[in-house]
């Protein structure tokens, strides 16, 4: 099973389906929304910072936003029960 398979990680399936994000993109966006930098995300997920930047760019495109702040605001509106940092 691939990590971007819709059956993988059912807990965030609703948000992923609504946004079209893959499992990894959802993980990255969750970390962005909690205030982590690209470098911190790279270390935490064992990725290169360039890979994280690629994920961030795809996330922005899929969410239809052009900056981190707008992406965070939209993400928080889509994830009920999340507390603002």
PyMOL commands that place a pseudoatom at each C-alpha (Angstrom):
pseudoatom trace, name=CA, resn=UNK, resi=1, chain=A, elem=C, hetatm=0, pos=[0.000, 0.000, 0.000]
pseudoatom trace, name=CA, resn=UNK, resi=2, chain=A, elem=C, hetatm=0, pos=[1.337, 3.432, -0.919]
pseudoatom trace, name=CA, resn=UNK, resi=3, chain=A, elem=C, hetatm=0, pos=[1.254, 6.323, 1.549]
pseudoatom trace, name=CA, resn=UNK, resi=4, chain=A, elem=C, hetatm=0, pos=[-0.851, 8.353, -0.877]
pseudoatom trace, name=CA, resn=UNK, resi=5, chain=A, elem=C, hetatm=0, pos=[-3.415, 5.558, -1.195]
pseudoatom trace, name=CA, resn=UNK, resi=6, chain=A, elem=C, hetatm=0, pos=[-6.821, 6.904, -0.023]
pseudoatom trace, name=CA, resn=UNK, resi=7, chain=A, elem=C, hetatm=0, pos=[-7.271, 3.856, 2.228]
pseudoatom trace, name=CA, resn=UNK, resi=8, chain=A, elem=C, hetatm=0, pos=[-4.084, 4.715, 4.121]
pseudoatom trace, name=CA, resn=UNK, resi=9, chain=A, elem=C, hetatm=0, pos=[-4.567, 6.897, 7.218]
pseudoatom trace, name=CA, resn=UNK, resi=10, chain=A, elem=C, hetatm=0, pos=[-8.355, 6.967, 7.378]
pseudoatom trace, name=CA, resn=UNK, resi=11, chain=A, elem=C, hetatm=0, pos=[-8.359, 9.560, 10.188]
pseudoatom trace, name=CA, resn=UNK, resi=12, chain=A, elem=C, hetatm=0, pos=[-7.673, 12.420, 7.816]
pseudoatom trace, name=CA, resn=UNK, resi=13, chain=A, elem=C, hetatm=0, pos=[-9.520, 11.004, 4.818]
pseudoatom trace, name=CA, resn=UNK, resi=14, chain=A, elem=C, hetatm=0, pos=[-12.298, 13.628, 4.827]
pseudoatom trace, name=CA, resn=UNK, resi=15, chain=A, elem=C, hetatm=0, pos=[-9.883, 16.567, 4.679]
pseudoatom trace, name=CA, resn=UNK, resi=16, chain=A, elem=C, hetatm=0, pos=[-7.695, 14.797, 2.105]
pseudoatom trace, name=CA, resn=UNK, resi=17, chain=A, elem=C, hetatm=0, pos=[-10.684, 14.055, -0.117]
pseudoatom trace, name=CA, resn=UNK, resi=18, chain=A, elem=C, hetatm=0, pos=[-11.968, 17.613, 0.192]
pseudoatom trace, name=CA, resn=UNK, resi=19, chain=A, elem=C, hetatm=0, pos=[-8.596, 19.118, -0.734]
pseudoatom trace, name=CA, resn=UNK, resi=20, chain=A, elem=C, hetatm=0, pos=[-7.113, 16.474, -3.020]
pseudoatom trace, name=CA, resn=UNK, resi=21, chain=A, elem=C, hetatm=0, pos=[-3.955, 16.271, -0.907]
pseudoatom trace, name=CA, resn=UNK, resi=22, chain=A, elem=C, hetatm=0, pos=[-1.943, 13.071, -0.668]
pseudoatom trace, name=CA, resn=UNK, resi=23, chain=A, elem=C, hetatm=0, pos=[-1.186, 11.456, 2.687]
pseudoatom trace, name=CA, resn=UNK, resi=24, chain=A, elem=C, hetatm=0, pos=[2.313, 13.015, 2.731]
pseudoatom trace, name=CA, resn=UNK, resi=25, chain=A, elem=C, hetatm=0, pos=[0.980, 16.429, 1.711]
pseudoatom trace, name=CA, resn=UNK, resi=26, chain=A, elem=C, hetatm=0, pos=[-1.545, 16.195, 4.549]
pseudoatom trace, name=CA, resn=UNK, resi=27, chain=A, elem=C, hetatm=0, pos=[1.272, 15.417, 6.989]
pseudoatom trace, name=CA, resn=UNK, resi=28, chain=A, elem=C, hetatm=0, pos=[3.266, 18.383, 5.706]
pseudoatom trace, name=CA, resn=UNK, resi=29, chain=A, elem=C, hetatm=0, pos=[0.253, 20.702, 5.897]
pseudoatom trace, name=CA, resn=UNK, resi=30, chain=A, elem=C, hetatm=0, pos=[-0.503, 19.595, 9.463]
pseudoatom trace, name=CA, resn=UNK, resi=31, chain=A, elem=C, hetatm=0, pos=[3.063, 20.528, 10.413]
pseudoatom trace, name=CA, resn=UNK, resi=32, chain=A, elem=C, hetatm=0, pos=[2.859, 23.850, 8.570]
pseudoatom trace, name=CA, resn=UNK, resi=33, chain=A, elem=C, hetatm=0, pos=[-0.367, 24.647, 10.423]
pseudoatom trace, name=CA, resn=UNK, resi=34, chain=A, elem=C, hetatm=0, pos=[1.338, 24.026, 13.758]
pseudoatom trace, name=CA, resn=UNK, resi=35, chain=A, elem=C, hetatm=0, pos=[4.085, 26.517, 12.946]
pseudoatom trace, name=CA, resn=UNK, resi=36, chain=A, elem=C, hetatm=0, pos=[6.929, 24.312, 11.749]
pseudoatom trace, name=CA, resn=UNK, resi=37, chain=A, elem=C, hetatm=0, pos=[9.433, 25.655, 9.214]
pseudoatom trace, name=CA, resn=UNK, resi=38, chain=A, elem=C, hetatm=0, pos=[10.371, 23.752, 6.060]
pseudoatom trace, name=CA, resn=UNK, resi=39, chain=A, elem=C, hetatm=0, pos=[13.658, 22.746, 7.678]
pseudoatom trace, name=CA, resn=UNK, resi=40, chain=A, elem=C, hetatm=0, pos=[11.903, 21.430, 10.787]
pseudoatom trace, name=CA, resn=UNK, resi=41, chain=A, elem=C, hetatm=0, pos=[9.422, 19.508, 8.642]
pseudoatom trace, name=CA, resn=UNK, resi=42, chain=A, elem=C, hetatm=0, pos=[12.285, 18.002, 6.636]
pseudoatom trace, name=CA, resn=UNK, resi=43, chain=A, elem=C, hetatm=0, pos=[14.014, 16.779, 9.797]
pseudoatom trace, name=CA, resn=UNK, resi=44, chain=A, elem=C, hetatm=0, pos=[10.830, 15.433, 11.330]
pseudoatom trace, name=CA, resn=UNK, resi=45, chain=A, elem=C, hetatm=0, pos=[9.732, 13.526, 8.207]
pseudoatom trace, name=CA, resn=UNK, resi=46, chain=A, elem=C, hetatm=0, pos=[13.261, 12.459, 7.161]
pseudoatom trace, name=CA, resn=UNK, resi=47, chain=A, elem=C, hetatm=0, pos=[13.074, 14.366, 3.872]
pseudoatom trace, name=CA, resn=UNK, resi=48, chain=A, elem=C, hetatm=0, pos=[15.328, 16.879, 2.180]
pseudoatom trace, name=CA, resn=UNK, resi=49, chain=A, elem=C, hetatm=0, pos=[14.301, 20.508, 2.507]
pseudoatom trace, name=CA, resn=UNK, resi=50, chain=A, elem=C, hetatm=0, pos=[13.919, 20.652, -1.300]
pseudoatom trace, name=CA, resn=UNK, resi=51, chain=A, elem=C, hetatm=0, pos=[11.391, 17.790, -1.146]
pseudoatom trace, name=CA, resn=UNK, resi=52, chain=A, elem=C, hetatm=0, pos=[9.438, 19.667, 1.518]
pseudoatom trace, name=CA, resn=UNK, resi=53, chain=A, elem=C, hetatm=0, pos=[9.458, 22.800, -0.669]
pseudoatom trace, name=CA, resn=UNK, resi=54, chain=A, elem=C, hetatm=0, pos=[8.088, 20.710, -3.552]
pseudoatom trace, name=CA, resn=UNK, resi=55, chain=A, elem=C, hetatm=0, pos=[5.306, 19.387, -1.291]
pseudoatom trace, name=CA, resn=UNK, resi=56, chain=A, elem=C, hetatm=0, pos=[4.517, 22.926, -0.115]
pseudoatom trace, name=CA, resn=UNK, resi=57, chain=A, elem=C, hetatm=0, pos=[4.241, 24.181, -3.695]
pseudoatom trace, name=CA, resn=UNK, resi=58, chain=A, elem=C, hetatm=0, pos=[1.883, 21.325, -4.624]
pseudoatom trace, name=CA, resn=UNK, resi=59, chain=A, elem=C, hetatm=0, pos=[-0.181, 21.992, -1.480]
pseudoatom trace, name=CA, resn=UNK, resi=60, chain=A, elem=C, hetatm=0, pos=[-0.524, 25.676, -2.402]
pseudoatom trace, name=CA, resn=UNK, resi=61, chain=A, elem=C, hetatm=0, pos=[-1.636, 24.734, -5.922]
pseudoatom trace, name=CA, resn=UNK, resi=62, chain=A, elem=C, hetatm=0, pos=[-4.193, 22.209, -4.686]
pseudoatom trace, name=CA, resn=UNK, resi=63, chain=A, elem=C, hetatm=0, pos=[-5.575, 24.587, -2.044]
pseudoatom trace, name=CA, resn=UNK, resi=64, chain=A, elem=C, hetatm=0, pos=[-5.591, 27.510, -4.484]
pseudoatom trace, name=CA, resn=UNK, resi=65, chain=A, elem=C, hetatm=0, pos=[-3.478, 29.742, -2.235]
pseudoatom trace, name=CA, resn=UNK, resi=66, chain=A, elem=C, hetatm=0, pos=[-0.228, 31.603, -2.735]
pseudoatom trace, name=CA, resn=UNK, resi=67, chain=A, elem=C, hetatm=0, pos=[1.205, 31.979, 0.760]
pseudoatom trace, name=CA, resn=UNK, resi=68, chain=A, elem=C, hetatm=0, pos=[1.713, 30.082, 4.005]
pseudoatom trace, name=CA, resn=UNK, resi=69, chain=A, elem=C, hetatm=0, pos=[-0.639, 32.267, 6.062]
pseudoatom trace, name=CA, resn=UNK, resi=70, chain=A, elem=C, hetatm=0, pos=[-3.551, 31.786, 3.678]
pseudoatom trace, name=CA, resn=UNK, resi=71, chain=A, elem=C, hetatm=0, pos=[-2.891, 28.040, 3.533]
pseudoatom trace, name=CA, resn=UNK, resi=72, chain=A, elem=C, hetatm=0, pos=[-2.895, 27.831, 7.346]
pseudoatom trace, name=CA, resn=UNK, resi=73, chain=A, elem=C, hetatm=0, pos=[-6.144, 29.792, 7.598]
pseudoatom trace, name=CA, resn=UNK, resi=74, chain=A, elem=C, hetatm=0, pos=[-7.858, 27.589, 5.048]
pseudoatom trace, name=CA, resn=UNK, resi=75, chain=A, elem=C, hetatm=0, pos=[-6.475, 24.407, 6.648]
pseudoatom trace, name=CA, resn=UNK, resi=76, chain=A, elem=C, hetatm=0, pos=[-7.755, 25.410, 10.088]
pseudoatom trace, name=CA, resn=UNK, resi=77, chain=A, elem=C, hetatm=0, pos=[-11.204, 26.065, 8.626]
pseudoatom trace, name=CA, resn=UNK, resi=78, chain=A, elem=C, hetatm=0, pos=[-11.187, 22.558, 7.106]
pseudoatom trace, name=CA, resn=UNK, resi=79, chain=A, elem=C, hetatm=0, pos=[-9.956, 20.717, 10.223]
pseudoatom trace, name=CA, resn=UNK, resi=80, chain=A, elem=C, hetatm=0, pos=[-12.557, 21.093, 12.970]
pseudoatom trace, name=CA, resn=UNK, resi=81, chain=A, elem=C, hetatm=0, pos=[-11.366, 20.653, 16.524]
pseudoatom trace, name=CA, resn=UNK, resi=82, chain=A, elem=C, hetatm=0, pos=[-7.882, 21.986, 15.801]
pseudoatom trace, name=CA, resn=UNK, resi=83, chain=A, elem=C, hetatm=0, pos=[-6.755, 24.714, 18.144]
pseudoatom trace, name=CA, resn=UNK, resi=84, chain=A, elem=C, hetatm=0, pos=[-4.942, 27.769, 16.757]
pseudoatom trace, name=CA, resn=UNK, resi=85, chain=A, elem=C, hetatm=0, pos=[-1.298, 27.966, 17.848]
for i in range(1, 85): cmd.bond("trace and resi %d" % i, "trace and resi %d" % (i + 1))
show_as sticks, trace
zoom trace
